[in-house]
Amino acid sequence: MKSFFRLVFLALVLLVVALVSALTAMRFAIHGQEVRVPDLVGKTPAEARRIADASGFQMDVERQYYSPSVAEGRILSQLPLPGTEVRRGWQIRVAQSLGPQRVEIPNVLGETERAAEINIRRRGLDVGAVAQIEMLVAPMSGAQAPGATPDQVVAQSPPPSASGVSTPKISLLVTEPAPPQAFVMPSFIGQSLGGAKLALQDGGMRLGSVTETEQTVNATTVPSGPAPAVFPSLPQPLSSRPSLPQLSLPQPSPASVIVSQSPPAGGKVVAGTAVNFEVR
């Protein structure tokens, strides 16, 4: 019996040793390749890249900022921060200094988006975000007065002649044409064509094609009278043959009654939509 308990105890001891060994090996595998992030701030991009490569990191210059304290062309900030322990091969994202702000922010209010972009880039700056705003919406603070035309800059950030700017980018707010006014298509069935035409004009729409129903067209008859005699054996010259009367279909009048319409009633239409009718 004692031998049995001794074997169980030894098995438990071996199991605990195996678990501890596995945890130690796992911890070493996870943290064994961790290194400290070097300090790249103040270095030139070439120097910073050599230091990063020597430590097993990848360096990427993502952004540029103005800085009164860090010389132009040198590393202004980095992420991860210096001294952070990360795995070898991690990417270090850095920002490069542009030195003190020496470029005056131009005034592009009232210009088209294209003209503003040319004006901005001509000064060595970049265009940031470009947002659109409908002309009917009141402009935001710092924008021009209402009444702007489409594709016109009504606000910019930073504002004109701003100082202490951090990034060499100017964001723009540009007007866009207001969407056409939408309506719910009314029903004109049963109304007169003349009344429907006036209603369309008042609503900003226009009259499209007007056709008559087949029943109305079939009701048009040929003038009554005896049919001319036909003599197959005595052909007549073309110039002397009597001409058949030409049929002229009646045109729809303002009093014609609408029996169908397109677009149908209840649908969404915009100003300027052509509405087609079938009348009788």
Buried (B, 14 or more C-beta within 10 A) or exposed (E): EEEEEEEEEEEEEEEEEEEEEEEEEEEEEEEEEEBEBBBBBEBBBEEBBEBBEEBEBEBEEEEBBBBEEBEEEBBBBBEBEEEBEBEEEBEBBBBBBBBEBEEEBBBBBEBBBEBBBEBBEEEEBEBBEBEEBEBEEEBEEEBBEEEBEEBBBBBBBBEEEEEEBEBBBBBBBBBBEEEEEEBEBBEBBEBBBEEBBEBBEEBBBEBBEBEBBEEBEEEEEEEEEEEEEEEEEEEEEEEEEEEEEEEEEEEBEEEBBBBBBEBEEEEEBEEEBEBEBBBB
